[in-house]
Amino acid sequence: MSIPASETVILITRNGMGEGTPELQLKLISVYLKLIDENNILPAAICLYTDGVKLATNGSPVIDTLKSLEKKGVRLILCSTCLNFYNLVDQVAVGIVGGMSDIIDAQFKAEKVISI
């Protein structure tokens, strides 16, 4: 198990990355997460909320990468309100189901917050 090198927190609020088509957004987030995993550029936490929680559920194209990051010590915090809103609580494949207070705690302990 690796230890995250920084107290950076990444916020993922979309089911992908950027403003393009859904397919492009998923491709971009897949490449982004794979590169931080392969290069061990590990944030302390990744917080997923709004549409971002969909990335941590069954069938997501980035599940294996998220599992790898979690094994390396990256905390994956999923918004319980968002999971309930989308009826996805029973489909969580990786990470911990937390509340907004967990996300706020991660943000305020972070040296740097990156919003995707």
N, C-alpha and C positions, 0 to 999 in steps of 0.2 A: 504494500500500500504506500503510495506517495503521500506527501503532505502538500497542500496548496502553498504555493510560493508567495502569495500575497493575500491581503485582506480585501481584495476586489470582489464586488458582488455584481453579477450580471442579471439584469431584469429582462425577461422575455415575455412580451405581452401579445404576441401574435402567433398564429399557427404557421410560422415561417419567419422570413426576414425581408424587410424592404417593402416596396409598394407595387411590385410587379404582379404578374399572374400568380395564382396559387401554386402552380407547378414550379415556377421560378423561385418563389418565396421559400418553398420547402427545400429546393436544391441549395439555395444560399445558406439556410440555417444548418443543413446537413454538412456542407463543406466547412462552415465556421466552427461548429462543434467538433467535427473530426480533426481539424487542425489544432484546436486548443488541446484536445485529448492526445493526439500523436506527438505533439511538441511539448507536452507537459507544461503548458501555460495555464496553470490551474487557478481558477478563482476560488475564494473561500466558499462561495455559495452561488447557486443559480436559482433565482426566484421566478416561478412561472405563474402568471395570472392572466385574466381574461382569456382570450383564445389560446394563449401560450400553454395552458394546462393540457391542451390536446396533444402536445408533443410528447407527454409522459404517459400516454394511455396506449392500450393494446392497439396494434396496427400502425403505430407511428413509425415513419421511416428512420427516426433517430433514436429509437429505444436502445439499441446495442451501444451506441456511443454514450448515451446518458448513463447507462449501467456501468460502462467503463469508467466514466468520470466519477461516479458515485463510489466505485471500488477504490479509486485513488484518493478519496477523502473529500471530494466536493459535495457539500450539502445541497440537495435538490429539494426546494421547498415549494409545494404546490398549494395554491389557494383553495381552501375547502369551499368557500362560497361559490367560486367559479365552477368547481367540479360539480357541486350540487345543482347549479343553474343549468349546466349542460347535461345533467344526469349521467356523469362519468365517474362517480366515486367508485363504483364496482369494476371499473376498467383501468384503474391505475396500475401501471406496470413497473414504475420506478419512482423513487423519491418518497418524501414524507408528506402527508396531508397536514397542512398547517393552516393557521389563520392569518389574518392581516397583521396581527401583532407579531407573529414570527417574521413576516416580511419586513415590517418596520424595524424590528430588532436587528435583522441582518443588515439593513441599509445603514442604520445609525452606528453600527460597529465597524462598518467598512471604511477603509481609507479612500476608496474610489468606487463609484457606482457607474456601471455602463448600462445604458438602456438600449435595447434592440427592438 
